[in-house]
Amino acid sequence: MKYIVISPKNKCMCYEYAEQVAEYCMEKDNDYLDRYCKDQQLEYQNMTPVEIGYAYTTIGAEHAGCRVYETKEVIKAMAEEAVETELILEAKTFFDDHRRMHEVDCPGYLEDILVAVTPIPLSSLSGNVYSCENIDGASKERTNPGV
């Protein structure tokens, strides 16, 4: 697999394609957004772009969002940190296991090394489709009286 994603609840999944990563992360954020709107008694369809931006900022502050790493960078960091060869091989096996397309607890040896690896901005994987830069664009697709 090419990417490892760590969810806000410290679950991990591995993906081969950037589109899969973006879809998973958007799904997580949308779940949090739905809960936020329900808690605040808001209807997403009637929210202004400013309200949507505030909601995304709030859920981002509360849940920190997903972190995405390239698996090759994780393996490289493990080698640079002189991690035991057995653990590096275990990590490679973990990344290549196609069952990792389902959430599992993140192994401790990966948690320890991920602090030394810089996460990939999700917007760079999805061509900025995922970023808050497009909030106004979403309102043009829906009837939104706040625009």
WOCOR-V929453 format. One record per helix or strand. SS is the DSSP state (~ for helix, > for strand). FROM is the first residue (numbers start at 1). LEN is the number of residues. If there is no record, write none. Layout:
# WOCOR-V929453
{{SS:FROM:LEN} {SS:FROM:LEN}}
This chain:
# WOCOR-V929453
{{>:3:4} {>:11:5} {~:18:22} {~:44:3} {~:49:15} {>:67:4} {~:71:10} {~:85:12} {~:98:4} {>:104:2} {~:108:7} {~:122:4} {~:132:10}}
